[in-house]
Amino acid sequence: MPLSPEKVAELRGKATEVRKHILTSVAKAGAGHVGGPLSATDILVTLYFGVLNVDPKRPNWEDRDRFILSKGHSAIALYSVLAVRGYLPIEELATFDAIDSRLQGHPDMTKLPGLDMSTGSLGQGLSPAIGIGLGARMLGKTFHTWCMLGDGEIQEGQIWEAAFVAARYKVDNVTAILDYNNLQQYGFPPVPGTNHKMRTPMEDPAAKFRVFGWNTIEIDGHDYAQIADACEIALATKGRPTIIVANTVKGKGVSFMEGDPGWHAKVPSATELQAALAELAAVEARG
């Protein structure tokens, strides 16, 4: 069903709140990533506040939907969404990346309830998602498993081995979502005074997954209605796995961070943080 204007407004408000938490947490920690977390925010918010069958009060509920953040370096986005959803106190976000915190630089499922996989080594999240999907089928479970990929990490060979296996065994209870912001930390860096730009991490990923036998959907990853519709289609697709290629903007929500690979893992200064939060406050005020 189409999202109501009220639901879209709710998701937009949650996303703005999450973006504020991402920036303030990274600034306080003096380390972390902002570009990728900001590009993934709208997708994560739509999942946790509109799609996933989960219960924060029962994080280990056996029949819950599963979510794996394969691009584990964007953990602060997931932590912030989990906090807003009620899995952990908002105040705990201030401990991000501290040595004794549950909120490490990459997700650790042994530390924090609500995490379904420890991730961080890029390219290794899709395989366990498929394993969970196969296990659910064997046990007669009906929950769905979702896995967010980064466009840089799909250069890893393990992703394509997993893609082959998922299609071969018709793992239709798994959906991958690609945060396709077209930038990664390394590539061809911009050269001052030239037209050289960062190389796109993976050209036309939808076509590549399609060849492997996946159902593919391409959307605007910042359009809540498109995200929700794509998830509904994925849930209804039988006989093969689905990947949603979500076209996003790295650093989305903060004008001076958008589309700039330099913000992949840069910590905002006090002045930059103040400016970014002011932009987000203006968005919030407009509703």
Wavefront OBJ file of the C-alpha trace (Angstrom):
o trace
v 0.000 0.000 0.000
v 1.217 3.554 -0.720
v 2.641 5.402 2.269
v 0.328 8.033 3.682
v 1.564 11.642 3.872
v 1.549 11.253 7.652
v 3.806 8.188 7.484
v 6.197 9.924 5.097
v 6.381 12.885 7.477
v 7.071 10.516 10.366
v 9.889 8.785 8.492
v 11.394 12.090 7.415
v 11.389 13.288 11.015
v 13.019 10.076 12.244
v 15.668 10.318 9.532
v 16.538 13.887 10.502
v 16.850 12.832 14.135
v 19.080 9.902 13.154
v 21.330 12.123 11.038
v 21.834 14.426 14.027
v 22.841 11.461 16.184
v 25.286 10.220 13.539
v 27.081 13.549 13.371
v 27.175 14.265 17.090
v 28.306 10.726 17.945
v 31.173 10.740 15.448
v 32.225 14.234 16.515
v 32.287 13.239 20.176
v 34.196 10.019 19.479
v 36.716 11.810 17.285
v 36.502 8.881 14.877
v 34.040 7.127 12.627
v 32.296 7.462 9.302
v 29.667 9.972 8.217
v 29.328 9.830 4.408
v 28.041 6.264 4.145
v 25.886 6.385 7.278
v 24.154 9.525 5.997
v 23.461 7.926 2.602
v 22.000 4.825 4.267
v 19.802 6.634 6.804
v 16.552 6.868 4.847
v 16.688 3.177 3.964
v 17.383 2.097 7.534
v 14.638 4.312 8.926
v 12.095 2.949 6.440
v 13.082 -0.615 7.317
v 12.927 -0.234 11.094
v 9.850 1.983 11.206
v 7.848 0.541 8.345
v 9.006 -2.837 7.085
v 10.781 -5.109 9.548
v 8.755 -7.372 11.819
v 10.771 -6.792 14.983
v 10.164 -5.999 18.650
v 12.743 -3.912 20.577
v 11.468 -5.422 23.824
v 12.263 -8.900 22.495
v 15.491 -8.464 20.494
v 16.072 -12.225 20.431
v 12.528 -13.164 19.430
v 12.938 -16.297 17.313
v 10.495 -15.269 14.579
v 11.735 -11.706 14.097
v 12.965 -10.486 10.744
v 16.751 -10.337 10.531
v 18.909 -7.444 9.362
v 22.625 -7.559 8.563
v 24.674 -4.418 7.913
v 27.330 -5.856 5.633
v 28.949 -2.418 5.229
v 29.833 -2.528 8.911
v 31.791 0.726 8.942
v 28.415 2.505 8.753
v 27.555 1.095 12.174
v 26.752 4.470 13.724
v 23.759 4.788 11.366
v 22.416 1.431 12.538
v 23.095 2.222 16.210
v 21.276 5.536 15.870
v 18.251 3.914 14.243
v 18.196 1.180 16.890
v 18.315 3.823 19.607
v 15.460 5.823 18.114
v 13.505 2.573 17.666
v 13.960 1.752 21.359
v 16.631 -0.963 21.417
v 19.027 1.112 23.524
v 19.015 4.445 25.359
v 19.608 7.488 23.158
v 22.201 8.624 25.720
v 24.307 5.544 25.007
v 25.128 6.884 21.540
v 27.549 9.245 23.295
v 29.730 6.196 24.064
v 30.212 5.317 20.380
v 33.653 3.818 19.685
v 34.787 4.080 23.325
v 36.922 1.147 24.406
v 34.349 -0.259 26.849
v 31.239 0.624 24.834
v 28.703 -1.766 23.341
v 28.752 0.510 20.312
v 32.023 -0.342 18.645
v 33.235 1.015 15.304
v 31.832 -2.109 13.667
v 28.741 -4.043 14.860
v 29.434 -6.760 17.443
v 26.442 -9.045 17.969
v 27.949 -10.428 21.181
v 27.792 -6.972 22.791
v 24.580 -5.332 21.644
v 21.077 -6.869 21.493
v 19.332 -6.189 18.194
v 22.290 -7.099 16.005
v 21.976 -10.249 13.920
v 25.582 -10.442 12.685
v 29.002 -9.029 13.526
v 30.351 -7.295 10.435
v 33.240 -5.139 9.394
v 35.354 -7.170 6.995
v 33.812 -5.949 3.773
v 31.989 -8.380 1.519
v 31.169 -10.863 4.277
v 27.587 -9.925 5.181
v 25.656 -11.458 2.297
v 26.872 -15.002 2.930
v 25.486 -15.254 6.491
v 22.243 -13.630 5.301
v 21.841 -16.444 2.800
v 22.742 -18.996 5.472
v 20.044 -17.565 7.719
v 17.575 -17.709 4.850
v 18.369 -21.342 4.114
v 18.139 -22.173 7.805
v 14.738 -20.508 8.069
v 13.507 -22.575 5.132
v 14.710 -25.816 6.727
v 12.990 -24.907 10.008
v 9.757 -23.842 8.355
v 10.143 -20.261 9.570
v 8.544 -17.385 7.679
v 10.732 -14.465 8.768
v 12.618 -12.455 6.141
v 16.314 -11.553 6.162
v 17.568 -8.208 4.846
v 21.197 -7.342 4.119
v 22.562 -3.885 3.317
v 25.584 -3.805 1.023
v 27.949 -0.961 0.156
v 28.831 -0.268 -3.461
v 32.563 -0.417 -2.714
v 32.329 -3.767 -0.947
v 30.576 -5.496 -3.845
v 33.966 -5.548 -5.522
v 34.746 -8.419 -3.152
v 34.604 -11.886 -4.706
v 32.702 -13.393 -1.789
v 29.691 -11.234 -2.704
v 29.458 -12.871 -6.103
v 29.965 -16.381 -4.735
v 27.068 -15.673 -2.382
v 24.988 -14.211 -5.204
v 25.478 -17.391 -7.226
v 24.524 -19.682 -4.348
v 21.432 -17.632 -3.419
v 20.039 -17.791 -6.932
v 20.930 -21.459 -7.376
v 18.994 -22.436 -4.249
v 16.177 -19.946 -4.897
v 16.598 -18.202 -1.549
v 13.598 -15.920 -1.891
v 13.386 -15.086 1.830
v 16.513 -12.901 1.566
v 16.648 -9.389 0.153
v 19.840 -7.408 -0.369
v 19.728 -3.614 -0.429
v 22.641 -1.866 -2.126
v 23.437 1.613 -0.821
v 24.605 2.786 -4.236
v 26.056 6.221 -3.500
v 28.664 5.865 -6.261
v 31.576 6.769 -3.998
v 34.010 4.808 -1.905
v 36.987 5.817 0.181
v 39.547 5.081 -2.518
v 39.523 5.118 -6.316
v 40.658 7.750 -8.754
v 40.851 10.798 -6.479
v 39.818 14.213 -7.820
v 42.775 16.108 -9.260
v 42.611 19.894 -8.798
v 42.347 21.706 -12.122
v 41.268 18.602 -14.070
v 38.039 16.780 -14.863
v 39.206 13.606 -13.120
v 36.614 12.188 -10.755
v 36.326 9.250 -8.414
v 35.733 6.016 -10.285
v 32.262 4.511 -9.799
v 32.824 1.452 -7.576
v 30.669 -0.888 -9.697
v 28.970 0.086 -12.942
v 25.348 -1.066 -13.379
v 25.211 -3.492 -10.444
v 21.565 -4.346 -11.177
v 22.537 -5.833 -14.531
v 25.256 -7.933 -12.899
v 22.946 -9.337 -10.215
v 20.308 -9.982 -12.892
v 22.759 -12.143 -14.795
v 23.330 -14.125 -11.605
v 19.581 -14.842 -11.482
v 18.394 -12.242 -8.989
v 15.227 -10.204 -9.162
v 16.414 -6.595 -9.362
v 14.682 -3.343 -8.434
v 16.198 0.114 -8.882
v 14.961 3.052 -6.795
v 15.742 6.452 -5.351
v 17.159 5.493 -1.965
v 15.976 8.740 -0.384
v 12.337 8.389 -1.472
v 10.459 6.697 1.367
v 7.575 5.578 -0.845
v 9.926 3.981 -3.353
v 11.858 2.216 -0.590
v 8.683 0.839 0.966
v 7.234 -0.224 -2.406
v 10.456 -2.015 -3.345
v 10.466 -3.885 -0.048
v 6.866 -4.957 -0.629
v 7.753 -6.259 -4.090
v 10.757 -8.115 -2.664
v 8.587 -9.796 -0.025
v 6.120 -10.901 -2.712
v 8.777 -12.272 -5.083
v 9.048 -16.062 -5.054
v 11.616 -18.428 -6.476
v 14.641 -16.128 -6.445
v 16.357 -13.580 -4.200
v 15.870 -9.863 -4.704
v 18.318 -6.990 -4.662
v 17.146 -3.405 -4.328
v 19.675 -1.038 -5.897
v 19.052 2.179 -4.007
v 20.585 5.202 -5.712
v 21.756 7.450 -2.911
v 23.942 10.493 -2.231
v 26.950 10.121 0.015
v 26.654 12.565 2.916
v 22.923 13.075 2.241
v 21.298 15.770 4.341
v 24.284 18.079 4.795
v 24.983 20.213 1.734
v 28.747 20.541 2.172
v 29.138 16.796 2.717
v 26.971 15.571 -0.154
v 28.845 13.861 -2.973
v 32.235 14.507 -1.389
v 34.391 11.373 -0.921
v 36.460 13.297 1.602
v 33.621 12.829 4.074
v 33.836 9.045 3.933
v 35.535 8.918 7.322
v 36.215 12.538 8.227
v 35.314 13.817 11.690
v 33.481 17.160 11.596
v 35.077 20.019 13.476
v 33.043 21.952 16.018
v 32.255 24.599 13.396
v 31.313 22.000 10.781
v 29.141 20.137 13.272
v 27.319 23.322 14.212
v 26.685 24.143 10.540
v 25.491 20.613 9.762
v 23.123 20.519 12.734
v 21.761 23.924 11.746
v 20.923 22.577 8.270
v 19.163 19.584 9.755
v 17.282 21.788 12.218
v 16.033 23.859 9.279
v 14.781 20.682 7.575
v 13.082 19.664 10.807
v 11.394 23.045 11.118
v 9.951 22.761 7.621
v 8.395 19.415 8.615
l 1 2 3 4 5 6 7 8 9 10 11 12 13 14 15 16 17 18 19 20 21 22 23 24 25 26 27 28 29 30 31 32 33 34 35 36 37 38 39 40 41 42 43 44 45 46 47 48 49 50 51 52 53 54 55 56 57 58 59 60 61 62 63 64 65 66 67 68 69 70 71 72 73 74 75 76 77 78 79 80 81 82 83 84 85 86 87 88 89 90 91 92 93 94 95 96 97 98 99 100 101 102 103 104 105 106 107 108 109 110 111 112 113 114 115 116 117 118 119 120 121 122 123 124 125 126 127 128 129 130 131 132 133 134 135 136 137 138 139 140 141 142 143 144 145 146 147 148 149 150 151 152 153 154 155 156 157 158 159 160 161 162 163 164 165 166 167 168 169 170 171 172 173 174 175 176 177 178 179 180 181 182 183 184 185 186 187 188 189 190 191 192 193 194 195 196 197 198 199 200 201 202 203 204 205 206 207 208 209 210 211 212 213 214 215 216 217 218 219 220 221 222 223 224 225 226 227 228 229 230 231 232 233 234 235 236 237 238 239 240 241 242 243 244 245 246 247 248 249 250 251 252 253 254 255 256 257 258 259 260 261 262 263 264 265 266 267 268 269 270 271 272 273 274 275 276 277 278 279 280 281 282 283 284 285 286 287
